[in-house]
Amino acid sequence: MADFPTTARVVIIGGGAVGASGLYHLAKAGWTDCVLLEKNELTAGSTWHAAGNIPTFSNSWSIMNLQRYSTELYRRLGDEVDYPMNYHVTGSVRLAHGPERMREFERAASMGRYQGMDIEMMSVADLKDAYPFMETHDLAGGLYDPNDGDIDPSQLTQAYAKGARDMGAKILRFTPATGVSRENGEWIVHTDKGDIRCEYVVNAAGYYAQRVGEWFKPYGGRTVPMMVMSHQYMLTDEIPEIAEWTAANGRKLPLLRDVDTSYYLRQEKTGLNLGPYERNCKAHWITPDDPMPDDFSFQLYPDDLERLEWYIEDAMARVPLLGQTGINKVINGPIPYAPDGLPLIGPMPGVPNAFEACVFTFGIAQSGGAGKVLAEWITEGQTEWDMWSCDPRRYTDYTDTDYCIQKGMEVYGHEYAIHFPHHEWPAGRNKKLSPLHTRLLDAGAQMGAYNGWERANWFAKPGDDTSEEATHTFARKGPWEPRVREECEAVRDAAGILAITGFSRFKVEGPGAKDYIDGLTASRLPAPGRIGLIYFADARGRIVTEMSCMVHSDTEVGLITAALAQWHDGELLSRNAPEGITVTDHTKNVECLLLTGPKSREILAPLTDHDLSKGWLTTSLEGHVAGKPAALVRVSFAGELGWEIHCAPEDSPAIWDALTGAGAKPFGMYALNSLRLEKGYRAWKGDLSTDYSLLEGGLDRFIKLDKPRDFPGKSALLAEKQRGVAKRFATLIVDSPEFDAPYMSNLWHGGEIVGETTSGGYGYRVGASIALAMLRADLCTPGTELEVEIFGQKFPATVQEDAPLWDPENTRIRA
């Protein structure tokens, strides 16, 4: 082909709405030398049969950003690229059957207000006014999203394509990618029509993303964590009453979602489109007798309405008009699902200059924001919003086929489920167990999954309600609450022990290892024999991650970080490592037990040959506990006298038995969260995220702007310090008797929103509800009175001193 491009800056594999949006946004960013490859015609995958609903509603801050941006883009895109589009902004009504759903709606509405959207709560009377054909007798209320609507997915994709082409980008239809190879630091994407050499490659292959992902395994890749679900929706014949209502009102009915029953109902021309998400759902292409075809372009599965019967009957009872007409067409097509139902957008784990923009369950609604985020990742190396919720590195080595299928079906069957703070989803569990697992269960542990590792959340006593149903509440009080209180009091008054299985651990070795790490962090490295927190920033000075650092020598540095950060932080350390520097992951080689409380020295002393007189933030690497080799690190995320005991996993049961036998009380992650809030200790991807700078995060004491060595973000932080920090980290005491502030709760002062919470919970040592927050800098004075919006209610809150609420002088931790 004479016009076949043999080079490009970026090659995108996949021509659905997301791939086309990525190309469009790259071109908008000035990267016009980019190519999109599509094996068939544009939209041939999930895009062509998508229903095209465009919600902004989400309980995820980043997903709401993504979807809000999309709706804003779609309003102007047709005019910008001169391509006609059927985009109907109809608004939507979400129904609530009970108070917990209303609380979820209140939370989403408050986040929408912060983002500038007028999402409104609705009474039962409001529901009837908005949707007169609906029965409302069993409802508690609802939510109205004025920005919701629907769009023609094909027209949207073609609009992206036209805009990208007009700016100089290329789209090659009927040009399937057949593989990739790497040569001299560049990618070569192979097709039947020739090879394209490029700097970056993007997997936007939709439900074929896992197949495309296999091509990258020789270059450090992994199997893409996903599966494919069958999603059905049905279109009815014309309904005269709807035709009359539309003619009289000059608009379509709002989109209706009965989320407690689990379906959407949308006006389609003058009929209805009903789309359930059923519990008895069906996965496809997961067994040998149902293999994924090489090409499923513009194809559908056979109708399977029997499994939807209950949902159809419920929808007919809700909107009786639905039962008075016939079904005109059934659409049953494949939709990809990641284990949490959220897409994969960002760097491909382990692979240089490769990105993912795939596994979109709601790709039409999210394609606009996804293209923006993808383009930012590629062109700037960072994104405007913290996008950890979609980052492919959030999944690591536990996402085998079984896990992906179990979780995909669970998420699909609970697509509209409320995500309660103390609820643990049961599918796909026990992927990574410590040798302590049976001991924890025997002690009553109620487990949670952390990067696939099972940890104890709290310890139940006989007679406690440990059912899944008991966790379906936003309230502070539940069966766990008295036990968490007891666990916190044991740590306060005596000693507790917690198995923190799965800490991510890295060893950086080689000539200049210490200098290499020093050049990556904004912090000063601790001296040998000590441990310290070090912080990493991006070019804007925003918080990338936090690690605990131990410098063993100029050629060896040990780093410990959050379980969830394993692949994220491992890549941060290794991607730019100079020749001779190695970064190795030792996560599975070490177990960690936290022994903490005023009697922890008394309990530990007879069981160890370590020197327990060493001060806070010191390390003791050679010695034994309960006769087993173990290192001691004098730190405690609980804020009491204590030690982390690092040992071989197989030795942990003997150490656990010895310490519990000597009086240490097992405690869990819920208690640890309460204890850390009282000390103002930050949590990764809540209090510590790229939505905030290191200075905004109140991490000034960890930042060494006078370091002789440069580090990422230094110039941005110096500039921010000179102009003044606009918002600051603050600790609040909240007068809320029943609920604690969830992430991203609005802070109010003088009738305006002045900040947001980053985490919240109850502090049992101080006897108060605590919120950590980002607040307008001029309001950070201790004693300032604010209000925190929690599930639609405003509760009084007071700004505290810039010090821990519990033991502000740190005398207990230094004892």
C-alpha positions, 0 to 999 in steps of 0.5 A, a space after each residue: 500500500 502506497 499510503 501505509 504508514 511504516 512509522 508512527 509515534 503511537 499505534 492504538 490497537 482497536 477501533 471502538 469508541 475508546 480507541 477512537 477517543 484515544 486517537 482524537 485526544 492524542 491529536 488534540 494534544 498535538 501528537 498527530 503522528 499516530 495510527 489506529 488499527 482496526 481489524 474490521 470496521 470501526 465499532 465492530 466490537 462491543 461499541 456497535 451493540 452498546 445501548 449508549 447510556 451516558 450517566 454521570 452517577 458514580 460512587 467513585 470520585 475518579 469515575 465521576 470525573 471521567 463520566 462528567 468530562 464525557 458528557 461535557 465533551 459530547 455536548 460540543 463534539 459534533 460541532 467541533 468536528 462537524 459530524 452530526 450526532 444523536 445525543 439526547 440529554 434526557 436526565 435520569 431517575 434512579 429509584 431507591 427502595 430503602 434508606 441505605 440506597 437514599 444515603 448512597 444517592 446523597 453521597 453521589 449527589 454531594 460529590 456531584 455538587 463538588 464537581 459542579 453538577 446539579 444532581 438532585 435528590 427526589 421525593 416519591 412525589 417528585 418521581 411521579 412528576 418526572 416519570 408519570 407512567 411509573 408506579 411508586 407505592 413501594 419507593 423511598 425516593 430517588 435521585 435525578 441526574 440532569 446530565 444523563 442521557 443516551 448517544 448513538 455509539 456509532 456516531 460518537 465513534 465516527 465523530 472521534 475518527 473524523 476529528 482525529 483524521 482532520 488533525 492528521 492522525 491515521 485510521 486503518 480499517 480492515 487492518 488487524 494487528 497480528 503481533 508486536 516485537 521490540 527492537 532498539 527501544 521501539 515497538 514494531 506492530 505487525 499487520 498483514 499489510 506491513 509493519 509499523 515502527 512506533 514509540 508507544 503502543 496501546 491495547 484498546 482491543 475491547 473483549 479481545 484485549 486479553 489476546 492482544 495482551 499475550 503478545 507483550 508477555 515476552 517483554 514483561 507483560 502478564 495476562 490481562 485480568 478480564 472476562 466476557 459477559 453476555 449482556 441482553 437488552 430488548 427494544 419494544 414496539 411503539 407505545 402510543 402513550 409514550 408517543 403522545 407524551 413526547 409530542 406534548 412535552 417536546 422531549 424524551 422521558 428521563 432514563 429510569 433505573 431501578 437499581 435495587 431490582 437491577 435494570 435500566 429502562 430508557 425511551 427508544 424512539 417512542 418505545 422502550 429499551 429494557 436492560 437488566 443486570 441479572 444475578 443468574 448471568 452468563 459468561 462466554 468464551 470461558 470453556 473449551 466447548 465455547 472458545 472465543 472466535 477469531 472474529 466476532 465483528 458485528 455479531 451477537 449471541 442467541 437470545 436467552 430471555 428465560 434468565 431475564 423473566 423475573 426482571 421483565 416482570 418486575 419492570 412491567 409492574 413498575 411501568 405497566 405500559 411495558 406489559 402492553 406492547 411487544 418486544 421488537 428486538 433483542 440484543 445479546 452481545 459480549 461486554 468485557 469485565 475486569 474483576 471490579 467492573 472498572 476499566 484498565 487505563 494506564 501503563 501496561 504493567 511491566 512493559 515499557 512504553 505500552 499502555 492499556 485502554 481496555 475492558 470497558 463495561 461502560 465504554 460509551 459513557 466513559 470513552 471521552 474521559 478515557 481518551 483524555 486520561 490515556 493521552 495525558 498518560 502518554 504525552 505527559 506521564 501523568 494525569 489531571 485526576 488521580 486514576 488509581 481506580 482504573 490503573 492496570 497495576 491495581 491488579 497483580 499476580 493473583 488474578 488468574 482465570 478463575 478469579 476473573 470469572 468469579 469476580 466478573 460474574 459477581 460484579 455483573 450480577 450486582 452492577 448496581 449494588 451499594 458498596 458498604 464500607 464494612 462489606 467484603 465481596 465473597 467471590 474470588 477469595 483466598 488467593 494468597 494465604 499466609 501460614 497464619 491463616 488458620 490461626 486467625 480463623 480459629 481466633 474469630 478473624 473476619 477476613 478482607 482481601 488486600 492485593 489478594 492477601 487475606 488479612 484479619 479485619 476484626 475478630 468476632 466472638 461466639 454469638 456475633 453476627 458475621 453474616 454478609 447481610 449484617 454489613 449492609 449498612 453505612 452506620 458506624 455501629 454493627 457487629 464489628 463495632 464493640 469488637 473493634 473498640 475492644 481491640 483498640 483499647 487492648 492496644 491502648 492499655 496492654 498490647 495487640 498483635 496484627 499480621 500485616 501480611 503482604 507488605 510490598 518489599 523491594 531491595 535496590 542493589 548495585 553501585 550507587 543504589 543509595 544515590 539512585 533512590 535519593 534522586 527519586 525522592 523528595 525526602 532525605 534518606 535515613 541513616 543506616 540502622 534507622 527507618 524513615 518515611 520517604 515521599 515521591 512526587 511527580 513533575 507537578 510536585 503531587 504525591 505519587 507514593 510513600 515508602 518506608 526506607 532502610 539504607 543498609 549501605 551505599 549499594 543496598 537500600 530496602 523499601 517497604 510499601 503498601 500491599 496494593 502498591 506492589 506493581 505501581 511502586 515496583 515500576 516506579 523504582 525499576 523503570 528508570 534504574 541505571 545500568 548496574 542497579 537491580 530492583 528485586 521484589 521480596 514481598 512473598 519472602 517475608 511476613 510482618 507481625 505488628 506487636 504494639 501497646 504499652 506492654 509490648 516490651 514486657 511481652 517481647 523481652 523474654 522471647 528475643 535476644 534483640 536489644 529492646 532499648 533501641 529508640 523509635 525508628 531504629 532497626 535491628 536486623 540480626 536476632 531471634 524472636 521465639 527462637 526464630 530468625 527475625 528482624 525488629 523495626 521500632 515503628 507502629 502505625 497504631 501510634 503506641 510503643 511497638 515493633 514490626 517483626 519481620 520474619 520468614 513466613 514459615 516461622 511466623 506461626 511459632 512467633 505468633 503463638 509465643 506472643 499471643 501466649 504471652 498476652 498479646 491480643 489479636 487485632 485487625 485492620 479496622 482497629 488499625 485504621 481507627 488508631 492511625 486516624 488518631 495519629 493523623 497517619 495518611 493512607 495511600 490513595 486516600 489521603 496520599 494521591 496525585 490529586 494533592 501536592 506534597 505541600 498540600 498533604 502536610 508533608 513539609 517535614 518530610 520534604 527537603 527542598 535544600 537537598 543538593 540532589 535534584 528530584 522529580 517535582 522539586 521546581 514545582 514545589 519550590 514555586 508552590 511554596 513561593 506563591 502559597 499553598 491553596 489548600 492544606 491537610 487538616 484533622 477534624 473532629 466531627 460531631 456525628 453520632 451515627 456515621 463517619 465521614 466517607 472519602 470525598 465528603 464536602 466541607 462547608 463554611 459560610 455556605 460554600 464548599 471549602 474542601 473535602 475529606 480524604 478519610 474518616 472513622 471513629 477514634 476509640 482512644 479519643 472518643 470522637 469521630 475523626 476526618 482527615 481532610 484537604 481544606 482551604 488554607 485560610 481555614 486551617 486555623 485550629 478551632 475553625 468551625 466547619 460543617 461536613 456533609 455526610 449522606 446529605 446531612 451537615 454535621 459540625 466539625 472543628 479544625 484541630 491542632 496540626 499534631 496527632 489527636 492521640 499522644 501529640 508529643 509522641 511520648 508513648 511511641 518513644 517509651 
